[in-house]
């Protein structure tokens, strides 16, 4: 298994996807009114896809997963470039912090980060902060699920691709528990390899505190789960196989 996608709900996938193409320098792969996929290369064969999927209404749930862009010494110049692409400053109650909070073209918050040693070799996408009930427990869960390893960081638990390149998965204590029935507007997708046994993986997800969801969305080519804190993720079938 490996972490393949950021799944992102969108009102207009093409408009939002093109903004993030320009913001991150990614490569568009699928351009369709209902789905826009763009690829961020990490290291060699490693990559992370951003998949913007049309949803029937604007996501209203609090962000439990968001993106932090690397600003570094050029933080203000990076933020100004993003404003030129259509981003706007947001006040989400952050107060006096060293990072800059912006909203993308659908007013969804993200941060442009100050210089941090931990962001060496991340590329333009510095981190994926995820709110969880127990950072140590969920760190073990996501390390097993993604194959990512512990890395230095300011979060209580930080994971990273084994190459030590690409964004950090930073696990922070949740400000409040996940709301029952609320869907995360941004989630992670895991891709299976041909040798992976989906039933054994499903059983181990349950043993580790997660669970499978059956939202009644009809027949899908993937399966939907929650981590122990209730954060959704999808298991995508191995290429050339059924779910």
Secondary structure, 3 states (H helix, E strand, C coil): CEEEEEEEEECCHHHHHHHHHHHHCCEEEEEECCEEEEEEEEECCEEEEEEEEECCCCCCCCCCEEEEEECHHHHHHHHHHHHHHCCEECCCCCCCCCCEEEECCCCCEEEEECCCHHHCCCCCEEEEEEEECCHHHHHHHHHHHHCCEECCCCCCEEEECCCCCCCEEEEEECCCCCCCCCCCCEEEEEECCCCCCHHHHHHHHHHCCCEEECCCCCCCCEEEEECCCCCEEEEECCCCCCC
